Amino acid sequence: MFLLCLTLGLCFVGGTVWARRGRSFRARSWMYTPAGPMRTERMVILGAPTCGFGLLALSAVALPPGAFGIEFLTPHVLSVVMVMAIMLLGLLALPLLYWVLVFIPIPDVCYPRWAREVRRDRRLFPQTSPEQPRDPSD
C-alpha cells in the first residue's frame, strides 16, 4: 500500500511539473484543447497536484516502522509524520473543492507565465475553430 501510494503520488507530481513547465508542444498541449468546461486545464492546475500530494500524504500515513531498514523511523517519529500528513490532507480539501466546482473560474495567478499569455490571447482573439494554432516558439 505504501509503495503504491508513493509511486502514484510521485507520478502525479512529476507529470504536473512537466506539464506546467511547458518546454515542449506536448507539455503545452493541455492549454491548446478546445475551450469548454476546461477540464484538462483544471486537472493540470488543481487536480493532479492535489491527487499527487494527497497520495504522498497517504503513503506517509501507511509508512511502517523501520521501513527499508531505516532505524530513524521509530514509532515516535512516525506518529509525528502521521499528524503532519493528516494536516496536509486537511489543507488539500480546499484545492480539491475548487477543482470539483467547475463553475468557479481559476484565477490567472495559478497558471504558469506561458499559459497566462495563451489565456490572454484567447480572450483577445477568440477562435472559431476548435483548436488553437501552434505557438510560434514551439
N, C-alpha and C positions, 0 to 999 in steps of 0.2 A: 504494500500500500504506500509506504513511504517513498520508495524509488519511483513508483508510477506517478505519484503527485509531483515529485521533484522534477522528473523528466518532462512531464507535460507542462508544468509551470515555466520551466526554463525555455521550452519550445515556444510557448505563447509570448513570453517577454522578448526572446530573441527575434521572433518574427515581427513583433511590433517595432522593435528598434530598427530592424532592416527596412520596414515599410515607411517609418517616419523619417528616416534619413533620406530616402528617395534618390539614391545615387544612380539608379538605372530606370529605364522606362518601365520595366516590370515592377520595380519597387514603387513607382509612382502611379501604377495603373488603378489603384483604389480611388484616386481623385478624378480619373477620366471616365468613370462609369456614368451612364445617363442619370440626369437629375431625377429625383423622385423622392422616395422616402429616405434616401441616402443611408441605407443600411450598411454598406461597405465602409463609408466614412465613419459612422458611429461605431462600427466594430473595431476599426483600427485606432480611433481616438480614445474610446472608452472601454469597449467590450473586451478586447484581447488583453490589455494591461490589467484590467480588473480580474479577469479569469486567471491570468498568469500569477499575479501576486496572491490571489486567493488560494490557488493550488500550492504555491510556495509556503503560505501560512499553514495550510492543512498538512503539508509534509513536515513542517516544524512541530506540529501537534502530534503527528504519528511517529516522530523520531524515537526509536527505542534507546534505553540506557546502554551506554557503551557501544554504540553503533560504530561499525567499521574498526573496532578495536581502539577507539579513541578513549583514553581514560578520563579526559576532561569532561565528558558527557555524564556527569553524575546525576542522580535524581534531583538534587537541589538546582543544578544548572538547567536541567530540562524543565523544571517547574517554572522557572523564570522565563525561559524561551516559550513555554506554552502560554503563559499570561500575555507576553508580548504578541504572540501570534493571534490570540483571541482578540486583543485590542486592534490589531491590523485588520482582522476580518470585520470588526465593527466599523472601522473607518472606511472600509471598502463598500459599505452599504450605500453611501452617498453617490459615488460614481456608478454603481450598479443601478440604482434607482434612476439616475439621469440617463443612463444608457437605454433602459427599458422604456422610459417615457419619450416616445418618438416625437411627440408634438412640441417638445421644448427644443428650440434650436441651440446648437453648440456654438459658443462664442468663438470669435476668431483667435483669441489668445490661446486656445487649446490646440490649434493647428500649428504645424511647423511653418517656417518662413516661406518656403517654396509653395506650400499648399495654400497659404493666405493669398499669394499672388494669383493662383489659379482661381480661387473663390472670387477675388476682386475682378478678374477678367470675366468670369461667368456672370457677375452682376452687371458689369458694364456692357458686355456683348453677349446677350442670351443667344444660345444656339438653337437653330430649328431642327438640326439633325440630332439623332440620339447619342452620337459620340462626339467628344471634344477632340479637336485636332491635336496632333502630337506637338509637344513642346519643342521649339527650335533648338534648345540646348541639349536635347536627348540625342 
